Amino acid sequence: MQGWAFCRDNVDACVDITLAAGPTLGRSHQAWQINEVNKLIWPSPEGAGFIVEADWNNTVELSQNTPNLEGTTVLTAAPSDGAYTNEIVEAAWELLGDNFAGATYTPIEVALEEGGV
């Protein structure tokens, strides 16, 4: 979660970290990807990483009852009681003391260059 918050606030630094790992795609593509992931996470009204029980239940229901092209489902049985917890997330928030809601997050503008350069 600390990395998510860092990349929310430091896109260029995260692009540099990604590029240093030797990806096959270039700077503009990596910036675009980080920006798109950030849009999926932020803002996070409940706090990044927090599982809302109603959302969990909806995901379980869909995963058990929506067949894929082969006719099978992602889940073949209900998860056991206690399959999720927010204890670890809440402990991380307390330990890190960061803003994990990202209420003021605004995506950056990314110019995706041909070939992702």
C-alpha positions as CSV (number, residue, x, y, z in Angstrom):
1,M,0.0,0.0,0.0
2,Q,2.9,2.3,0.6
3,G,4.0,1.7,-3.0
4,W,0.6,2.5,-4.3
5,A,0.5,5.8,-2.4
6,F,4.1,6.6,-3.6
7,C,3.2,6.0,-7.2
8,R,0.0,8.0,-6.8
9,D,2.1,11.0,-5.7
10,N,5.3,10.3,-7.7
11,V,4.4,9.0,-11.2
12,D,7.7,10.0,-12.8
13,A,9.8,8.3,-10.1
14,C,7.7,5.1,-10.5
15,V,8.2,5.2,-14.2
16,D,12.0,5.4,-13.6
17,I,11.8,2.4,-11.2
18,T,9.9,0.4,-13.7
19,L,12.3,1.3,-16.5
20,A,15.3,0.4,-14.4
21,A,13.8,-3.2,-14.2
22,G,14.2,-3.5,-17.9
23,P,10.7,-3.7,-19.4
24,T,10.1,-4.1,-23.1
25,L,7.8,-1.0,-23.3
26,G,9.1,2.5,-23.1
27,R,8.6,5.6,-20.9
28,S,5.3,6.9,-22.3
29,H,3.7,3.5,-22.1
30,Q,4.8,2.9,-18.6
31,A,3.6,6.3,-17.5
32,W,0.2,5.6,-19.2
33,Q,0.0,2.2,-17.4
34,I,0.8,3.7,-14.0
35,N,-1.7,6.5,-14.5
36,E,-4.4,4.0,-15.5
37,V,-3.7,1.8,-12.4
38,N,-3.8,5.0,-10.2
39,K,-7.3,5.7,-11.7
40,L,-8.5,2.3,-10.6
41,I,-7.2,2.8,-7.0
42,W,-7.7,6.5,-6.3
43,P,-9.7,8.1,-4.8
44,S,-10.5,5.2,-2.5
45,P,-13.2,6.5,-0.1
46,E,-12.9,3.5,2.3
47,G,-9.1,3.6,2.0
48,A,-6.8,1.7,-0.4
49,G,-6.9,-2.1,0.3
50,F,-10.0,-2.0,2.4
51,I,-12.6,-4.7,1.5
52,V,-16.2,-3.5,1.7
53,E,-18.3,-6.5,2.7
54,A,-21.1,-5.7,0.2
55,D,-18.5,-5.6,-2.6
56,W,-16.9,-8.9,-1.4
57,N,-20.3,-10.6,-1.4
58,N,-21.1,-9.3,-4.9
59,T,-17.8,-10.6,-6.2
60,V,-18.3,-14.0,-4.6
61,E,-21.8,-14.2,-6.0
62,L,-20.6,-13.3,-9.5
63,S,-17.6,-15.6,-9.3
64,Q,-19.8,-18.6,-8.3
65,N,-22.7,-17.9,-10.7
66,T,-21.3,-16.4,-13.9
67,P,-19.9,-19.0,-16.3
68,N,-17.0,-18.3,-18.6
69,L,-16.8,-19.4,-22.3
70,E,-16.0,-22.9,-21.2
71,G,-19.1,-23.0,-18.9
72,T,-17.2,-23.1,-15.6
73,T,-17.1,-20.5,-12.9
74,V,-14.1,-18.9,-11.1
75,L,-15.4,-20.2,-7.7
76,T,-16.9,-23.6,-7.5
77,A,-17.7,-23.3,-3.7
78,A,-18.3,-20.4,-1.3
79,P,-15.3,-19.1,0.4
80,S,-14.9,-20.2,4.0
81,D,-15.8,-17.9,6.9
82,G,-13.0,-15.5,7.5
83,A,-11.7,-15.7,3.9
84,Y,-11.1,-12.0,4.0
85,T,-10.1,-9.6,6.7
86,N,-9.3,-5.9,6.9
87,E,-7.1,-6.3,10.0
88,I,-3.9,-6.3,8.0
89,V,-4.9,-3.3,6.0
90,E,-5.9,-1.3,9.1
91,A,-2.6,-2.3,10.8
92,A,-0.7,-1.1,7.7
93,W,-2.5,2.2,7.7
94,E,-1.7,2.7,11.4
95,L,1.9,1.8,10.9
96,L,2.4,3.9,7.7
97,G,0.3,6.9,8.8
98,D,-0.3,7.9,5.2
99,N,-3.3,9.1,3.3
100,F,-4.8,6.0,1.9
101,A,-8.0,7.6,0.7
102,G,-6.4,9.8,-1.9
103,A,-9.4,12.1,-1.8
104,T,-7.5,14.9,-3.7
105,Y,-6.0,12.5,-6.3
106,T,-6.1,13.8,-9.9
107,P,-4.7,11.7,-12.8
108,I,-1.9,13.2,-14.8
109,E,-2.0,13.9,-18.5
110,V,0.0,11.3,-20.4
111,A,1.0,11.7,-24.0
112,L,1.3,8.1,-25.3
113,E,3.9,8.1,-28.0
114,E,3.9,5.8,-30.9
115,G,5.6,2.6,-29.9
116,G,5.3,3.6,-26.2
117,V,8.7,5.3,-26.3
